[in-house]
């Protein structure tokens, strides 16, 4: 199994770094591979370094322009270089069996929301989750609940987005995940 990890290119607080290290180490020790954005910086680098140190499989996926900017992690056994950010997300989705977002910024949200939305549209049936470190994702979850309350988001879709506290909880979520029906289905034939 491989998990696509979306997270920030900045380090964030020490508690987030410690949680990312423990998370990646636990995944590696459980024999779960990590697919991530391929960077050596910030939380991305923390995740890769921890998983590699624990003997885990780590695959980076990075567009050429970021490799040119010297952001790529040079210690990866595998770095797939692609042409664009769109190709990066598609490649990560192809390689992964599930998705998880650790604390991060706009790029982390964009990657998570695209993967989660692709599931809603029936493009895949892979689980997506948030690793909620120090309540980082609670404001986002409150906004998503508001979307349900106001009728913009089906509650089944929100229920399908996991919120977990550690690698063990993520693996349990993935094992028991039941993908909701596609958002849009063709009406039955007459």
SULQUI-V504315 format. One record per backbone hydrogen bond with DSSP energy under -1.0 kcal/mol. NH is the residue of the N-H (numbers start at 1). CO is the residue of the C=O. Records with the same first field share a line. If there is no record, write none. Layout:
BEGIN
NH=CO, CO
END
This chain:
BEGIN
3=33
4=98
5=35
6=100
8=103
17=13
18=14
19=15
20=16
21=17
22=18
23=19
24=20
25=21
26=22
27=23
28=24
29=25
30=26
31=28
32=27
33=1
34=57
35=3
36=59
40=71
43=10
44=8
45=41
46=42
47=43
48=44
49=45
50=46
51=47
52=48
53=49
54=50
55=52
56=51
59=34
60=78
61=36
62=80
64=82
66=63
67=63
68=64
70=67
71=66
73=38
80=60
82=62
88=84
89=85
90=86
91=87
92=88
93=89
94=90
95=91
96=92
97=2
99=127
100=4
101=129
102=6
109=105
110=106
111=107
112=108
113=109
114=110
115=111
116=112
117=113
118=114
119=115
120=116
121=117
122=119
123=118
129=99
130=162
131=101
132=164
133=131
136=133
138=135
141=137
142=138
143=139
144=140
145=141
146=142
147=143
148=144
149=145
150=146
151=148
152=147
153=147
157=154
158=154
159=155
160=156
161=158
162=128
164=130
170=166
171=167
172=168
173=169
174=170
175=171
176=172
183=120
END
